Amino acid sequence: MKYKNIAVSGKIIASGSTTLAWELAKKLGWRFHTAGEVMRQYCQEKGWPIERYKDIPDEIDKEVDEKAKEMLEKEEKIVYEGWLAGWLTRDLPYVFRVLCIAPLEVRIKRFAKRERIPLDEARKKVVFRDKTTVEKHQRLYGIKNQFNKRYFHLVLETDKLTPEEEVKLVLDKLGLV
């Protein structure tokens, strides 16, 4: 196979990227890692409470992103999920990059259901998270659009597919079906 790792990005919160990455890892028998997990591990190593994530200096975010990129450069058979996963690996030819997208209203409903909160509260949180995450990545890396389709080998509209269909499309694109 041409690719030794898979990077899955979601257009921020509740896009279906974690579900797809997890299902791919299970199907392939590969390891599953998320950006959040790498951040938690890094914070634990440095003695930084993860609850204070919003207070973490930008340099630490950059170090964590670099650690994730390094892992994908040096190791194999990893499905990695994170908002910057596709952008971070855009220059790594052996990483297959997938972008999961869904309309805002779909993501709000998914988030409300997952978090068991009212739709109006979910809307506020999703819109806020979308805005602050994009702003942070612009500040850290000068990225205008980390979800530009040119960074990805495959873009999936997760509101139109089941997780099983998504996995099949990825595996088909990789020549594994």
C-alpha positions as CSV (number, residue, x, y, z in Angstrom):
1,M,0.0,0.0,0.0
2,K,1.2,3.5,-0.9
3,Y,0.1,5.0,2.4
4,K,1.4,4.0,5.8
5,N,-0.9,6.2,7.9
6,I,-4.3,7.9,7.6
7,A,-5.1,11.4,8.9
8,V,-8.8,12.3,9.4
9,S,-9.9,15.9,9.9
10,G,-13.3,17.1,10.6
11,K,-14.7,20.6,9.9
12,I,-14.6,21.3,13.6
13,I,-17.0,19.8,16.1
14,A,-19.5,16.9,15.4
15,S,-18.4,16.4,11.8
16,G,-18.0,12.6,12.1
17,S,-14.2,12.5,11.9
18,T,-13.7,10.7,15.2
19,T,-16.3,8.1,14.3
20,L,-14.7,7.5,10.9
21,A,-11.1,7.4,12.3
22,W,-12.1,4.9,15.0
23,E,-14.0,2.7,12.6
24,L,-11.1,2.7,10.1
25,A,-8.6,1.8,12.8
26,K,-10.8,-1.1,13.9
27,K,-11.3,-2.4,10.4
28,L,-7.6,-2.1,9.5
29,G,-6.3,-3.3,12.9
30,W,-4.3,-0.1,13.1
31,R,-3.7,2.1,16.1
32,F,-6.1,5.0,16.7
33,H,-4.8,8.4,18.0
34,T,-6.5,11.7,18.4
35,A,-5.1,15.2,18.7
36,G,-6.9,15.5,22.1
37,E,-5.2,12.3,23.3
38,V,-1.8,13.6,22.2
39,M,-2.5,16.9,24.0
40,R,-3.6,15.1,27.2
41,Q,-0.5,12.9,27.2
42,Y,1.7,15.9,26.6
43,C,0.1,17.9,29.5
44,Q,0.5,14.9,31.8
45,E,4.2,14.6,30.9
46,K,4.6,18.3,31.6
47,G,2.5,18.4,34.7
48,W,-0.1,20.8,33.1
49,P,-3.7,20.1,34.1
50,I,-5.7,19.4,31.0
51,E,-8.7,21.2,32.6
52,R,-6.7,24.4,32.0
53,Y,-6.5,23.7,28.2
54,K,-7.7,27.2,27.3
55,D,-4.8,28.7,29.3
56,I,-2.2,26.6,27.6
57,P,0.3,28.8,25.8
58,D,0.4,28.8,22.0
59,E,3.9,27.3,22.0
60,I,2.6,24.2,23.7
61,D,-0.1,23.8,21.1
62,K,2.6,24.0,18.4
63,E,4.8,21.5,20.3
64,V,1.9,19.0,20.5
65,D,1.2,19.5,16.8
66,E,4.8,18.8,16.0
67,K,4.8,15.7,18.2
68,A,1.8,14.4,16.3
69,K,3.4,15.1,12.9
70,E,6.6,13.4,14.1
71,M,4.6,10.3,15.1
72,L,3.0,10.1,11.6
73,E,6.4,10.6,10.0
74,K,8.2,7.9,12.0
75,E,5.5,5.3,12.7
76,E,3.2,3.2,10.7
77,K,-0.4,1.9,10.8
78,I,-1.9,4.8,12.6
79,V,-5.2,6.4,12.0
80,Y,-4.9,9.9,13.5
81,E,-7.8,12.3,14.0
82,G,-7.6,16.0,14.6
83,W,-8.8,19.3,13.3
84,L,-5.3,20.0,11.9
85,A,-4.5,16.4,10.9
86,G,-4.9,17.0,7.2
87,W,-3.1,20.3,7.1
88,L,-0.3,19.1,9.4
89,T,0.4,16.2,7.1
90,R,-0.2,17.9,3.8
91,D,3.5,17.5,2.8
92,L,3.7,13.8,3.9
93,P,3.1,11.7,0.7
94,Y,2.6,8.5,2.7
95,V,-0.3,9.8,4.8
96,F,-3.8,9.5,3.2
97,R,-5.8,12.5,4.2
98,V,-9.6,12.5,4.7
99,L,-11.8,15.5,5.4
100,C,-15.3,15.0,7.0
101,I,-17.8,17.7,6.5
102,A,-21.4,18.2,7.5
103,P,-23.7,21.2,7.5
104,L,-23.8,23.4,10.6
105,E,-27.4,22.4,11.5
106,V,-26.5,18.7,11.3
107,R,-23.4,19.2,13.5
108,I,-25.5,21.2,16.0
109,K,-28.0,18.3,16.3
110,R,-25.3,15.7,16.6
111,F,-23.5,17.8,19.3
112,A,-26.8,18.3,21.3
113,K,-27.6,14.6,21.2
114,R,-24.0,13.6,22.1
115,E,-23.8,16.1,25.0
116,R,-27.4,15.7,26.0
117,I,-28.0,19.5,25.9
118,P,-30.8,21.6,24.3
119,L,-30.3,22.7,20.7
120,D,-30.0,26.4,21.5
121,E,-27.2,25.7,23.9
122,A,-25.5,23.3,21.4
123,R,-25.8,26.0,18.7
124,K,-23.9,28.5,20.9
125,K,-21.2,26.0,21.8
126,V,-20.7,24.8,18.2
127,V,-20.6,28.2,16.7
128,F,-18.2,29.5,19.4
129,R,-15.9,26.5,19.0
130,D,-15.9,26.8,15.3
131,K,-14.9,30.5,15.5
132,T,-12.3,30.2,18.2
133,T,-10.7,27.1,16.8
134,V,-10.3,28.7,13.3
135,E,-9.0,31.9,14.9
136,K,-6.5,30.0,17.0
137,H,-5.1,28.1,14.0
138,Q,-4.9,31.3,12.0
139,R,-3.0,32.9,14.9
140,L,-0.7,29.9,15.4
141,Y,0.1,29.1,11.7
142,G,-1.4,31.8,9.5
143,I,-3.7,29.3,8.0
144,K,-6.5,30.9,5.9
145,N,-8.4,27.7,5.5
146,Q,-7.2,24.5,7.1
147,F,-10.1,22.6,5.4
148,N,-9.1,23.5,1.9
149,K,-9.9,20.5,-0.2
150,R,-6.5,20.6,-1.9
151,Y,-5.0,19.2,1.4
152,F,-7.1,16.1,1.2
153,H,-7.3,13.0,-0.9
154,L,-10.9,12.4,-0.1
155,V,-13.8,14.6,1.2
156,L,-16.8,12.9,2.8
157,E,-20.2,14.6,3.4
158,T,-21.0,12.6,6.6
159,D,-24.6,13.7,6.7
160,K,-25.2,11.8,3.4
161,L,-23.4,8.6,4.4
162,T,-23.4,6.0,7.1
163,P,-20.2,5.3,9.0
164,E,-20.0,2.0,7.2
165,E,-20.3,3.7,3.8
166,E,-17.6,6.1,4.7
167,V,-15.2,3.4,5.7
168,K,-15.9,1.5,2.5
169,L,-15.2,4.7,0.4
170,V,-11.9,5.2,2.2
171,L,-10.8,1.6,1.8
172,D,-11.9,1.6,-1.8
173,K,-9.8,4.8,-2.4
174,L,-6.9,3.0,-0.8
175,G,-7.4,0.0,-3.0
176,L,-8.3,-2.3,0.0
177,V,-11.8,-3.3,-1.0
